Amino acid sequence: MQNLSLWLITFVFAIGKVQSRILRLNSPDRFLSAGNDSTYEKCEYIYGFFPCADSVAGYIFLIAVYQYLLVVGEKLVSNGSKKLFNILGTGIFGATLFQILKAFPRSILVIASGVFSSKEKAQNQVYTGVSANVGATVLNLTLMWGICVIFGAKKEHATSQQPAESSLSNRLQVLKNNGVTIDKETNYTAGIMLLSLIPFALVELVNAFNTYLRRRIVIYTALVVSGTFLLSYFTYQLWDPWIQKRSLEYSKYENLLAAFLQHVQRHAKGKLVDEQGRPDIQVIERLFFETDKDANKSITLVELENLVIDMQSGKVKVVQPFIKKQRDEIAEIEKLMAKILKHVESQAFEAEHFLKDDGTPNIERIKEIFHQYDTDGNNSITRKELEKLIRSVKYGEVQLNSDDSVTKVMKDFDTDRNDMIDEPEFVDGMTRWINEAIRVTNCKDKKRAIDEYDKIMWGEVEKLMYEVEKDGKINYKLLTWAFNKSIFEVILGIAMLTFCAKPLVKSIENLSEAIGMPSFLIPFVIVPLALNARMAIAAIFPASQKSSKTSSLTFSEIYGDVVMNNIMGMATLLAIVCAKDLTWDYSAQVIIVLVACAIIGLLALFSPRYPLWTTLLAFSLYPSCIMLFYFLQKTI
């Protein structure tokens, strides 16, 4: 809350009514005015109260201030919307408003320039906003894409022998053998990104006609197609929310490191870093011994899970008055095993899948899970160890009777009835339940069987937990501090973005005219770098886990952002062009999007793996797009 107050104060002071009278370097006036010369052209206050300038130094200062406020606004909108997404989960919010809020920081540059300006001024200012929007798309698919490949790259196969001397060919093999493996869902997301280019290709037909009427018909047709694509994308996510679920999972990975450190700080009973900026070893050691419950001088997986069990920020626990009969029904072995299977499959970053590519259970992976929960190393899981496993599983808002749950799982797995589960019993039991999940779900992609089995077993329970009670009580989630704080962050962020977008565009336009710099350079390069820097840094942590799962989620998020940037950006631009009756002058931006998305999109659609050499393609594509944009501006 302190940060919110600081940002709010900064925002208020930044938009204070400040005026400066600095003469232009190239001003034709040879003499200074006494201040009462009516012919002196004063700088224009945006909205009547935003500060203005009329010198190169003033323009640069205002651009820096407005850009900083835009970055702060983008952070507020991003953080607030993700917290709301974590609280509300998948559904209408995740399919519509959350997607709009992701693209809003870039689309607002176009909206503010077009809506809040006259037709004459909007023609140039919208051009600047569109350039910033396109620059963000190019940046995501080139620099950010390549950085994620570098951090996520690992060897495809471990080599048994290393060459005695490293030759040039061996070094080049690294570019081929190292890379990132992605899943099919990431390929599908890349395919959706390619489909989002259809309105871009359609609107380019406007250059084939010379008459005003025919060009307007093409623009209106493209607007209808763009709006249809946007609504279809929302509807598809409501019908099949797999994209939402992947975004939600990525958000958890993205925030894991920061949330873990914050959680540890709260439980450490002291600061992790001293006043000199060095780690406080005593505090860290005390936290270690508090976490090491069995005092074996090592933190087991279960102990680590217990430490971070309440780490997820914004999670709201709603206590529902379940009677004993309802708890017994929820604690049925089928429902318990559905959650346990999902938990143990996803509890590790590197987590190899429970199923091999041929759809058979991965026995080695199951054995690894067994030894992770066999904390005392006696080759058997005791009731106490099983209870820790069951307690570490998240059952949503349901409160289970752990004793009953342990008894039911022990009875199902313990075939020799010695009140312990040995390795063969664990492997047989897990294999049996994995095959049951495959049978019940009948999925074509068997690797999705566990997730689908969990949905089937817990669908009615989760529906019951999130229903509004019949007596008309309000859902308690809407009354929590976390929910209302997130709403405030989103509203404040939207306000900052909306009010600062037009002044930024105007300052960029003035600076470009004053120094004769290409008008596209700042919005196409500088603005996207500032707005996307935080997102790029946040993506490094999931990608650096060198796991196919986390890498797939990272690239899916990149492609998903580009999809919304494309269809929402194009729909917004065409709506403003039609409403303001602007001349179509944005073919250069459209061609850049087509080139960048087509090259990376086709690679992402058909390739299950991104070798390290693809980063050379991605990194070289960024300056190529800048040069192509400059060339198209001069020729089109």
Secondary structure by P-SEA (a helix, b strand, c coil): caaaaaaaaaaaaaacbbbbbbbbcccccccccccccccccccccccccccccccaaaaaaaaaaaaaaaaaaaaaaaaaaaaaaaaaccccccccaaaaaaaaaaaaaaaaacccccccccaaaaaaaaaaaaaaaaaaacaaaaaaaaaacccccccccccccccaaaaaaaaccbbbbbcaaaaaaaaaaaaaaaaaaaaacccccccaaaaaaaaaaaaaaaaaaaaaaaaaaaacaaaaaaaaaaaaaaaaaaaaaaaaaaaccccccccccccaaaaaaaaaaaacccccccccaaaaaaaaccccccbbbbbccccaaaaaaaacaaaaaaaaaaaaaccccccccccccccccaaaaaaaaaaaacccccccccaaaaaaaaaaccccccccaaaaaaaaaaaaccccccccccaaaaaaaaaaaaaaaaaaaccccccaaaaaaaaaacaaaaaaaaccccccccccccccaaaaaaaaaaaaaaaaaaaaaaaaaaaaaaaaaaacccccccccccaaaaaaaaaaaaaccccccccaaaaaaaaaaaaaaaaaaaaaaaaaaaaaaaaaccccccaaaaaaaaaaaaaaaaaaacccccccaaaaaaaaaaaaaaaaaaaaaacc
